[in-house]
């Protein structure tokens, strides 16, 4: 899989441009409401400056290595941002429809099979599944191919996306997961795809997911990790580090601590990413991005060297695409 297959350059550049404009507006209109936070993973006060991006300050936890935005927009500001900002509307109305089937084929379908195989290896067959931040319901559709008898639920605060999920026959709660108290202890399996990097308070977010899961059930969360090769290599030039959309890039160690502190056990963090090297390779072609010489040398060795480097990153938990499987 290549970056361009799920993020075509022209339309993604337009999204980034709108995001930068929205960030400037947020800073001008509401920066006095921003909140300074502890490390969102381990809650340490020990941190240092990492970079500046879109006018926001990015910190790094000295204790667990997690990367995060602080000070950051308050929760009510983020809710308004995701409902009303130009970049959020563009993502839902323009970007996603343009890449929907490519993302189904390249992301959601393989992900559903990986989830099925992972749980099957543990002898676990869910009878009920809830996807948090379900979007248009693509992941639930693909999971249904493996568990056609399971009850399927979607938590999706976006009005347009929630309506699409209802049309597909899923039970829908049109709320933030932090407000989903009526679905407590509802399902055997909670999934959540690429949401944790967006949320104001990751601990409250994971605690809300914990509340949804029945005893003996699982959650499977994916997101962006701060130990990732592309993020560490590119720093402020990384397109993943893009506040106020992306606020949290927690380390493997930080994620293990966060999920354990909330109450989950058998917390297993892996990084089965496929795009880190391709992202860095694409960034290296831009004039204003400097790549360390040793990495540039590897990239110049050809496709085989790049593939082997990506395999190494996955094996040693150094990809920025993180999976967290945890049991309640």
C-alpha positions as YAML, in Angstrom:
chain: A
units: angstrom
residues:
- id: 1
  name: UNK
  ca: [0.00, 0.00, 0.00]
- id: 2
  name: UNK
  ca: [1.18, 3.52, -0.87]
- id: 3
  name: UNK
  ca: [0.25, 6.81, 0.79]
- id: 4
  name: UNK
  ca: [-1.27, 8.19, -2.44]
- id: 5
  name: UNK
  ca: [-3.78, 5.33, -2.59]
- id: 6
  name: UNK
  ca: [-5.60, 6.49, 0.54]
- id: 7
  name: UNK
  ca: [-4.55, 10.17, 0.57]
- id: 8
  name: UNK
  ca: [-4.41, 11.51, -3.03]
- id: 9
  name: UNK
  ca: [-2.02, 14.44, -2.96]
- id: 10
  name: UNK
  ca: [-4.16, 17.20, -4.48]
- id: 11
  name: UNK
  ca: [-7.25, 16.67, -2.33]
- id: 12
  name: UNK
  ca: [-5.16, 16.04, 0.80]
- id: 13
  name: UNK
  ca: [-3.22, 19.28, 0.22]
- id: 14
  name: UNK
  ca: [-6.52, 21.16, 0.04]
- id: 15
  name: UNK
  ca: [-7.58, 19.61, 3.34]
- id: 16
  name: UNK
  ca: [-4.28, 20.60, 4.98]
- id: 17
  name: UNK
  ca: [-4.62, 24.15, 3.64]
- id: 18
  name: UNK
  ca: [-8.12, 24.47, 5.10]
- id: 19
  name: UNK
  ca: [-6.90, 22.95, 8.38]
- id: 20
  name: UNK
  ca: [-4.14, 25.56, 8.67]
- id: 21
  name: UNK
  ca: [-6.66, 28.34, 8.02]
- id: 22
  name: UNK
  ca: [-9.02, 26.91, 10.65]
- id: 23
  name: UNK
  ca: [-6.13, 26.71, 13.12]
- id: 24
  name: UNK
  ca: [-5.33, 30.38, 12.58]
- id: 25
  name: UNK
  ca: [-8.98, 31.31, 13.16]
- id: 26
  name: UNK
  ca: [-9.12, 29.26, 16.36]
- id: 27
  name: UNK
  ca: [-5.95, 30.91, 17.70]
- id: 28
  name: UNK
  ca: [-7.27, 34.39, 16.95]
- id: 29
  name: UNK
  ca: [-10.76, 33.81, 18.35]
- id: 30
  name: UNK
  ca: [-10.24, 31.57, 21.35]
- id: 31
  name: UNK
  ca: [-6.64, 30.94, 22.42]
- id: 32
  name: UNK
  ca: [-7.38, 32.48, 25.84]
- id: 33
  name: UNK
  ca: [-9.62, 29.43, 26.52]
- id: 34
  name: UNK
  ca: [-6.87, 26.90, 25.73]
- id: 35
  name: UNK
  ca: [-5.97, 24.43, 28.48]
- id: 36
  name: UNK
  ca: [-2.47, 23.44, 29.61]
- id: 37
  name: UNK
  ca: [-2.36, 19.69, 30.28]
- id: 38
  name: UNK
  ca: [-0.18, 17.00, 31.81]
- id: 39
  name: UNK
  ca: [1.07, 14.15, 29.64]
- id: 40
  name: UNK
  ca: [-2.16, 12.56, 28.28]
- id: 41
  name: UNK
  ca: [-0.66, 9.08, 28.63]
- id: 42
  name: UNK
  ca: [1.19, 8.89, 31.96]
- id: 43
  name: UNK
  ca: [0.06, 12.22, 33.50]
- id: 44
  name: UNK
  ca: [3.64, 13.32, 34.16]
- id: 45
  name: UNK
  ca: [4.42, 17.01, 34.61]
- id: 46
  name: UNK
  ca: [7.94, 16.44, 33.26]
- id: 47
  name: UNK
  ca: [7.93, 17.63, 29.64]
- id: 48
  name: UNK
  ca: [9.88, 19.64, 27.10]
- id: 49
  name: UNK
  ca: [9.16, 21.58, 23.92]
- id: 50
  name: UNK
  ca: [9.06, 19.38, 20.81]
- id: 51
  name: UNK
  ca: [8.05, 21.75, 17.99]
- id: 52
  name: UNK
  ca: [5.61, 24.44, 16.87]
- id: 53
  name: UNK
  ca: [2.95, 23.69, 14.27]
- id: 54
  name: UNK
  ca: [0.11, 25.86, 12.93]
- id: 55
  name: UNK
  ca: [0.79, 28.28, 15.79]
- id: 56
  name: UNK
  ca: [0.32, 25.54, 18.43]
- id: 57
  name: UNK
  ca: [2.96, 24.29, 20.88]
- id: 58
  name: UNK
  ca: [3.80, 20.58, 20.78]
- id: 59
  name: UNK
  ca: [5.37, 19.05, 23.90]
- id: 60
  name: UNK
  ca: [7.10, 15.73, 24.59]
- id: 61
  name: UNK
  ca: [6.85, 13.85, 27.88]
- id: 62
  name: UNK
  ca: [10.31, 13.26, 29.32]
- id: 63
  name: UNK
  ca: [9.10, 10.19, 31.25]
- id: 64
  name: UNK
  ca: [7.19, 8.14, 28.64]
- id: 65
  name: UNK
  ca: [8.12, 9.87, 25.37]
- id: 66
  name: UNK
  ca: [4.56, 10.73, 24.30]
- id: 67
  name: UNK
  ca: [4.07, 13.80, 22.07]
- id: 68
  name: UNK
  ca: [1.09, 16.10, 22.60]
- id: 69
  name: UNK
  ca: [-0.33, 19.55, 22.04]
- id: 70
  name: UNK
  ca: [-0.38, 21.82, 25.12]
- id: 71
  name: UNK
  ca: [-1.98, 24.22, 25.71]
- id: 72
  name: UNK
  ca: [-4.84, 22.87, 23.61]
- id: 73
  name: UNK
  ca: [-8.40, 23.94, 22.73]
- id: 74
  name: UNK
  ca: [-10.95, 23.22, 25.46]
- id: 75
  name: UNK
  ca: [-13.39, 20.36, 24.88]
- id: 76
  name: UNK
  ca: [-16.27, 22.65, 23.91]
- id: 77
  name: UNK
  ca: [-14.01, 24.42, 21.41]
- id: 78
  name: UNK
  ca: [-13.06, 21.10, 19.83]
- id: 79
  name: UNK
  ca: [-16.70, 20.03, 19.58]
- id: 80
  name: UNK
  ca: [-17.58, 23.26, 17.78]
- id: 81
  name: UNK
  ca: [-14.50, 22.91, 15.59]
- id: 82
  name: UNK
  ca: [-15.48, 19.42, 14.38]
- id: 83
  name: UNK
  ca: [-19.05, 20.51, 13.73]
- id: 84
  name: UNK
  ca: [-18.41, 23.83, 12.00]
- id: 85
  name: UNK
  ca: [-14.85, 24.19, 10.67]
- id: 86
  name: UNK
  ca: [-14.19, 24.31, 6.93]
- id: 87
  name: UNK
  ca: [-11.62, 21.52, 7.09]
- id: 88
  name: UNK
  ca: [-13.96, 19.17, 9.00]
- id: 89
  name: UNK
  ca: [-16.76, 19.77, 6.51]
- id: 90
  name: UNK
  ca: [-14.34, 19.25, 3.61]
- id: 91
  name: UNK
  ca: [-13.18, 15.95, 5.14]
- id: 92
  name: UNK
  ca: [-16.73, 14.60, 5.39]
- id: 93
  name: UNK
  ca: [-18.22, 16.10, 2.22]
- id: 94
  name: UNK
  ca: [-15.27, 16.02, -0.21]
- id: 95
  name: UNK
  ca: [-12.31, 13.97, 0.98]
- id: 96
  name: UNK
  ca: [-14.04, 10.84, 2.30]
- id: 97
  name: UNK
  ca: [-16.41, 10.38, -0.69]
- id: 98
  name: UNK
  ca: [-13.44, 10.68, -3.05]
- id: 99
  name: UNK
  ca: [-11.44, 7.94, -1.30]
- id: 100
  name: UNK
  ca: [-14.27, 5.84, 0.18]
- id: 101
  name: UNK
  ca: [-13.84, 2.68, -1.86]
- id: 102
  name: UNK
  ca: [-10.05, 2.88, -1.88]
- id: 103
  name: UNK
  ca: [-10.06, 3.13, 1.91]
- id: 104
  name: UNK
  ca: [-12.53, 0.25, 2.14]
- id: 105
  name: UNK
  ca: [-10.27, -1.92, -0.02]
- id: 106
  name: UNK
  ca: [-6.90, -0.84, 1.39]
- id: 107
  name: UNK
  ca: [-7.77, -0.08, 5.03]
- id: 108
  name: UNK
  ca: [-11.10, -1.31, 6.37]
- id: 109
  name: UNK
  ca: [-11.34, -4.71, 4.69]
- id: 110
  name: UNK
  ca: [-7.82, -5.82, 5.68]
- id: 111
  name: UNK
  ca: [-8.32, -4.33, 9.15]
- id: 112
  name: UNK
  ca: [-11.55, -6.31, 9.65]
- id: 113
  name: UNK
  ca: [-9.77, -9.53, 8.70]
- id: 114
  name: UNK
  ca: [-6.89, -8.72, 11.06]
- id: 115
  name: UNK
  ca: [-9.36, -8.09, 13.89]
- id: 116
  name: UNK
  ca: [-11.16, -11.36, 13.14]
- id: 117
  name: UNK
  ca: [-7.94, -13.38, 13.02]
- id: 118
  name: UNK
  ca: [-6.58, -11.71, 16.16]
- id: 119
  name: UNK
  ca: [-9.68, -12.48, 18.21]
- id: 120
  name: UNK
  ca: [-10.05, -15.97, 16.73]
- id: 121
  name: UNK
  ca: [-6.52, -16.77, 17.91]
- id: 122
  name: UNK
  ca: [-7.75, -15.96, 21.41]
- id: 123
  name: UNK
  ca: [-10.86, -18.11, 21.05]
- id: 124
  name: UNK
  ca: [-13.11, -15.06, 21.19]
- id: 125
  name: UNK
  ca: [-16.28, -14.65, 19.11]
- id: 126
  name: UNK
  ca: [-18.14, -11.37, 19.80]
- id: 127
  name: UNK
  ca: [-21.93, -11.42, 19.85]
- id: 128
  name: UNK
  ca: [-22.14, -7.62, 19.88]
- id: 129
  name: UNK
  ca: [-19.80, -4.97, 18.42]
- id: 130
  name: UNK
  ca: [-19.74, -1.20, 18.81]
- id: 131
  name: UNK
  ca: [-17.60, 1.06, 16.63]
- id: 132
  name: UNK
  ca: [-16.78, 4.42, 18.23]
- id: 133
  name: UNK
  ca: [-16.44, 7.28, 15.76]
- id: 134
  name: UNK
  ca: [-18.02, 5.03, 13.18]
- id: 135
  name: UNK
  ca: [-18.08, 7.57, 10.34]
- id: 136
  name: UNK
  ca: [-20.05, 6.10, 7.45]
- id: 137
  name: UNK
  ca: [-19.96, 2.61, 8.98]
- id: 138
  name: UNK
  ca: [-17.35, 1.05, 6.69]
- id: 139
  name: UNK
  ca: [-15.58, -0.88, 9.44]
- id: 140
  name: UNK
  ca: [-18.86, -2.26, 10.80]
- id: 141
  name: UNK
  ca: [-19.84, -3.38, 7.29]
- id: 142
  name: UNK
  ca: [-16.57, -5.25, 6.92]
- id: 143
  name: UNK
  ca: [-16.75, -6.79, 10.40]
- id: 144
  name: UNK
  ca: [-20.27, -7.97, 9.57]
- id: 145
  name: UNK
  ca: [-18.76, -10.17, 6.85]
- id: 146
  name: UNK
  ca: [-17.07, -12.22, 9.60]
- id: 147
  name: UNK
  ca: [-19.69, -11.98, 12.35]
- id: 148
  name: UNK
  ca: [-23.00, -11.82, 10.51]
- id: 149
  name: UNK
  ca: [-25.02, -12.75, 13.61]
- id: 150
  name: UNK
  ca: [-23.48, -10.09, 15.87]
- id: 151
  name: UNK
  ca: [-25.53, -7.05, 16.96]
- id: 152
  name: UNK
  ca: [-23.85, -3.96, 15.49]
- id: 153
  name: UNK
  ca: [-23.78, -0.54, 17.16]
- id: 154
  name: UNK
  ca: [-22.30, 2.79, 16.08]
- id: 155
  name: UNK
  ca: [-21.39, 5.79, 18.22]
- id: 156
  name: UNK
  ca: [-21.07, 8.73, 15.83]
- id: 157
  name: UNK
  ca: [-21.57, 12.40, 16.85]
- id: 158
  name: UNK
  ca: [-21.65, 13.68, 13.27]
- id: 159
  name: UNK
  ca: [-25.27, 14.15, 12.12]
- id: 160
  name: UNK
  ca: [-24.61, 13.29, 8.46]
- id: 161
  name: UNK
  ca: [-22.48, 10.23, 9.20]
- id: 162
  name: UNK
  ca: [-24.91, 9.01, 11.89]
- id: 163
  name: UNK
  ca: [-27.75, 9.17, 9.35]
- id: 164
  name: UNK
  ca: [-25.74, 7.06, 6.90]
- id: 165
  name: UNK
  ca: [-25.09, 4.45, 9.61]
- id: 166
  name: UNK
  ca: [-28.82, 4.27, 10.39]
- id: 167
  name: UNK
  ca: [-29.62, 3.70, 6.72]
- id: 168
  name: UNK
  ca: [-27.22, 0.75, 6.79]
- id: 169
  name: UNK
  ca: [-29.22, -0.81, 9.62]
- id: 170
  name: UNK
  ca: [-26.88, -0.18, 12.55]
- id: 171
  name: UNK
  ca: [-28.11, 0.92, 15.97]
- id: 172
  name: UNK
  ca: [-26.76, 4.46, 16.35]
- id: 173
  name: UNK
  ca: [-26.05, 6.76, 19.27]
- id: 174
  name: UNK
  ca: [-25.47, 10.29, 17.97]
- id: 175
  name: UNK
  ca: [-23.21, 11.42, 20.80]
- id: 176
  name: UNK
  ca: [-19.61, 11.64, 21.91]
- id: 177
  name: UNK
  ca: [-18.54, 8.38, 23.57]
- id: 178
  name: UNK
  ca: [-17.92, 10.32, 26.81]
- id: 179
  name: UNK
  ca: [-21.70, 10.97, 26.90]
- id: 180
  name: UNK
  ca: [-22.79, 7.42, 25.98]
- id: 181
  name: UNK
  ca: [-23.83, 6.38, 29.50]
- id: 182
  name: UNK
  ca: [-27.00, 4.59, 28.33]
- id: 183
  name: UNK
  ca: [-24.87, 2.02, 26.48]
- id: 184
  name: UNK
  ca: [-22.80, 1.02, 29.52]
- id: 185
  name: UNK
  ca: [-21.71, -2.66, 29.61]
- id: 186
  name: UNK
  ca: [-23.44, -3.17, 26.26]
- id: 187
  name: UNK
  ca: [-21.08, -5.07, 23.96]
- id: 188
  name: UNK
  ca: [-18.43, -7.78, 23.79]
- id: 189
  name: UNK
  ca: [-16.16, -5.81, 21.46]
- id: 190
  name: UNK
  ca: [-15.52, -2.08, 21.03]
- id: 191
  name: UNK
  ca: [-13.53, -0.88, 18.03]
- id: 192
  name: UNK
  ca: [-12.28, 2.64, 17.42]
- id: 193
  name: UNK
  ca: [-10.33, 3.60, 14.31]
- id: 194
  name: UNK
  ca: [-8.08, 6.72, 14.30]
- id: 195
  name: UNK
  ca: [-9.97, 8.79, 16.87]
- id: 196
  name: UNK
  ca: [-7.74, 8.87, 19.96]
- id: 197
  name: UNK
  ca: [-5.32, 11.36, 18.42]
- id: 198
  name: UNK
  ca: [-8.18, 13.87, 18.11]
- id: 199
  name: UNK
  ca: [-9.67, 13.85, 21.61]
- id: 200
  name: UNK
  ca: [-9.26, 16.46, 24.34]
- id: 201
  name: UNK
  ca: [-8.73, 14.00, 27.22]
- id: 202
  name: UNK
  ca: [-7.51, 10.51, 26.19]
- id: 203
  name: UNK
  ca: [-7.90, 9.11, 29.72]
- id: 204
  name: UNK
  ca: [-11.60, 10.08, 29.87]
- id: 205
  name: UNK
  ca: [-12.02, 8.79, 26.32]
- id: 206
  name: UNK
  ca: [-10.55, 5.35, 27.10]
- id: 207
  name: UNK
  ca: [-12.47, 5.20, 30.39]
- id: 208
  name: UNK
  ca: [-15.68, 5.78, 28.41]
- id: 209
  name: UNK
  ca: [-14.77, 2.91, 26.08]
- id: 210
  name: UNK
  ca: [-14.04, 0.72, 29.10]
- id: 211
  name: UNK
  ca: [-17.55, 1.49, 30.36]
- id: 212
  name: UNK
  ca: [-19.09, 0.16, 27.12]
- id: 213
  name: UNK
  ca: [-17.38, -3.26, 27.30]
- id: 214
  name: UNK
  ca: [-18.86, -6.27, 29.07]
- id: 215
  name: UNK
  ca: [-16.65, -8.09, 31.57]
- id: 216
  name: UNK
  ca: [-14.43, -10.50, 29.65]
- id: 217
  name: UNK
  ca: [-14.84, -8.46, 26.45]
- id: 218
  name: UNK
  ca: [-12.23, -6.63, 24.39]
- id: 219
  name: UNK
  ca: [-11.51, -3.25, 22.89]
- id: 220
  name: UNK
  ca: [-9.38, -2.74, 19.78]
- id: 221
  name: UNK
  ca: [-8.20, 0.85, 19.33]
- id: 222
  name: UNK
  ca: [-6.01, 2.18, 16.54]
- id: 223
  name: UNK
  ca: [-4.34, 5.56, 16.25]
- id: 224
  name: UNK
  ca: [-1.15, 7.51, 15.68]
- id: 225
  name: UNK
  ca: [1.82, 6.75, 17.95]
- id: 226
  name: UNK
  ca: [4.60, 9.10, 18.97]
- id: 227
  name: UNK
  ca: [7.30, 6.44, 18.57]
- id: 228
  name: UNK
  ca: [6.54, 6.22, 14.84]
- id: 229
  name: UNK
  ca: [9.40, 6.41, 12.36]
- id: 230
  name: UNK
  ca: [7.79, 8.98, 10.07]
- id: 231
  name: UNK
  ca: [6.78, 11.27, 12.93]
- id: 232
  name: UNK
  ca: [10.19, 11.04, 14.62]
- id: 233
  name: UNK
  ca: [12.01, 11.60, 11.32]
- id: 234
  name: UNK
  ca: [9.94, 14.51, 10.05]
- id: 235
  name: UNK
  ca: [9.08, 16.27, 13.34]
- id: 236
  name: UNK
  ca: [7.28, 19.54, 12.66]
- id: 237
  name: UNK
  ca: [7.24, 18.70, 8.93]
- id: 238
  name: UNK
  ca: [5.11, 15.62, 9.58]
- id: 239
  name: UNK
  ca: [1.63, 15.92, 8.12]
- id: 240
  name: UNK
  ca: [0.38, 13.80, 11.00]
- id: 241
  name: UNK
  ca: [1.33, 16.49, 13.50]
- id: 242
  name: UNK
  ca: [-1.42, 18.91, 12.52]
- id: 243
  name: UNK
  ca: [-3.26, 20.62, 15.39]
- id: 244
  name: UNK
  ca: [-6.03, 21.23, 16.19]
- id: 245
  name: UNK
  ca: [-7.08, 18.05, 14.34]
- id: 246
  name: UNK
  ca: [-4.33, 15.85, 15.81]
- id: 247
  name: UNK
  ca: [-3.42, 16.50, 19.44]
- id: 248
  name: UNK
  ca: [-2.12, 13.19, 20.89]
- id: 249
  name: UNK
  ca: [0.75, 10.97, 19.76]
- id: 250
  name: UNK
  ca: [1.28, 8.62, 22.66]
- id: 251
  name: UNK
  ca: [4.26, 6.29, 22.94]
- id: 252
  name: UNK
  ca: [3.99, 2.50, 23.23]
- id: 253
  name: UNK
  ca: [5.00, 2.76, 26.89]
- id: 254
  name: UNK
  ca: [2.52, 5.58, 27.49]
- id: 255
  name: UNK
  ca: [-0.36, 3.69, 25.89]
- id: 256
  name: UNK
  ca: [0.34, 0.58, 27.96]
- id: 257
  name: UNK
  ca: [0.26, 2.70, 31.11]
- id: 258
  name: UNK
  ca: [-2.88, 4.61, 30.09]
- id: 259
  name: UNK
  ca: [-4.99, 1.52, 29.31]
- id: 260
  name: UNK
  ca: [-3.79, -0.27, 32.45]
- id: 261
  name: UNK
  ca: [-4.58, 2.73, 34.66]
- id: 262
  name: UNK
  ca: [-8.14, 2.87, 33.27]
- id: 263
  name: UNK
  ca: [-8.72, -0.78, 34.27]
- id: 264
  name: UNK
  ca: [-7.99, -2.90, 31.21]
- id: 265
  name: UNK
  ca: [-5.63, -5.87, 31.50]
- id: 266
  name: UNK
  ca: [-3.65, -7.95, 29.00]
- id: 267
  name: UNK
  ca: [-2.90, -4.69, 27.19]
- id: 268
  name: UNK
  ca: [-1.10, -5.51, 23.94]
- id: 269
  name: UNK
  ca: [0.36, -2.69, 21.83]
- id: 270
  name: UNK
  ca: [1.55, -3.43, 18.29]
- id: 271
  name: UNK
  ca: [2.44, -1.22, 15.32]
- id: 272
  name: UNK
  ca: [1.40, -3.04, 12.12]
- id: 273
  name: UNK
  ca: [1.83, 0.04, 9.93]
- id: 274
  name: UNK
  ca: [2.67, -0.05, 6.23]
- id: 275
  name: UNK
  ca: [3.17, 3.58, 5.26]
- id: 276
  name: UNK
  ca: [5.96, 5.04, 7.44]
- id: 277
  name: UNK
  ca: [8.78, 4.61, 4.93]
- id: 278
  name: UNK
  ca: [6.63, 5.67, 1.98]
- id: 279
  name: UNK
  ca: [5.56, 8.82, 3.86]
- id: 280
  name: UNK
  ca: [9.19, 9.75, 4.58]
- id: 281
  name: UNK
  ca: [10.17, 8.91, 1.01]
- id: 282
  name: UNK
  ca: [7.46, 11.22, -0.34]
- id: 283
  name: UNK
  ca: [8.45, 13.99, 2.09]
- id: 284
  name: UNK
  ca: [12.09, 13.68, 1.01]
- id: 285
  name: UNK
  ca: [11.08, 14.85, -2.47]
- id: 286
  name: UNK
  ca: [9.91, 18.21, -1.09]
- id: 287
  name: UNK
  ca: [12.52, 20.97, -1.10]
- id: 288
  name: UNK
  ca: [11.90, 22.28, 2.41]
- id: 289
  name: UNK
  ca: [12.15, 18.88, 4.16]
- id: 290
  name: UNK
  ca: [15.56, 17.70, 5.37]
- id: 291
  name: UNK
  ca: [15.97, 13.94, 5.87]
- id: 292
  name: UNK
  ca: [18.88, 12.60, 7.96]
- id: 293
  name: UNK
  ca: [21.62, 11.31, 5.66]
- id: 294
  name: UNK
  ca: [21.53, 7.73, 6.95]
- id: 295
  name: UNK
  ca: [17.78, 7.50, 6.26]
- id: 296
  name: UNK
  ca: [18.15, 9.11, 2.83]
- id: 297
  name: UNK
  ca: [20.85, 6.51, 2.04]
- id: 298
  name: UNK
  ca: [18.47, 3.67, 2.91]
- id: 299
  name: UNK
  ca: [15.70, 5.22, 0.80]
- id: 300
  name: UNK
  ca: [18.10, 5.44, -2.15]
- id: 301
  name: UNK
  ca: [18.84, 1.69, -1.92]
- id: 302
  name: UNK
  ca: [15.57, 0.89, -3.68]
- id: 303
  name: UNK
  ca: [12.24, -0.78, -3.02]
- id: 304
  name: UNK
  ca: [13.64, -3.90, -1.36]
- id: 305
  name: UNK
  ca: [15.55, -1.88, 1.24]
- id: 306
  name: UNK
  ca: [12.46, 0.23, 1.93]
- id: 307
  name: UNK
  ca: [10.28, -2.85, 2.37]
- id: 308
  name: UNK
  ca: [12.77, -4.42, 4.77]
- id: 309
  name: UNK
  ca: [12.99, -1.20, 6.77]
- id: 310
  name: UNK
  ca: [9.18, -1.12, 7.09]
- id: 311
  name: UNK
  ca: [9.20, -4.73, 8.28]
- id: 312
  name: UNK
  ca: [11.81, -3.81, 10.89]
- id: 313
  name: UNK
  ca: [9.67, -0.91, 12.12]
- id: 314
  name: UNK
  ca: [6.65, -3.18, 12.54]
- id: 315
  name: UNK
  ca: [8.62, -5.87, 14.36]
- id: 316
  name: UNK
  ca: [10.14, -3.42, 16.84]
- id: 317
  name: UNK
  ca: [7.01, -1.30, 17.46]
- id: 318
  name: UNK
  ca: [8.38, 1.73, 15.62]
- id: 319
  name: UNK
  ca: [5.58, 2.39, 13.13]
- id: 320
  name: UNK
  ca: [3.30, 5.36, 13.77]
- id: 321
  name: UNK
  ca: [0.18, 3.23, 13.10]
- id: 322
  name: UNK
  ca: [-0.62, 1.72, 16.51]
- id: 323
  name: UNK
  ca: [-3.06, -1.00, 17.58]
- id: 324
  name: UNK
  ca: [-4.05, -1.49, 21.22]
- id: 325
  name: UNK
  ca: [-5.90, -4.69, 22.12]
- id: 326
  name: UNK
  ca: [-7.08, -4.84, 25.71]
- id: 327
  name: UNK
  ca: [-9.37, -7.07, 27.78]
- id: 328
  name: UNK
  ca: [-11.77, -5.98, 30.53]
...
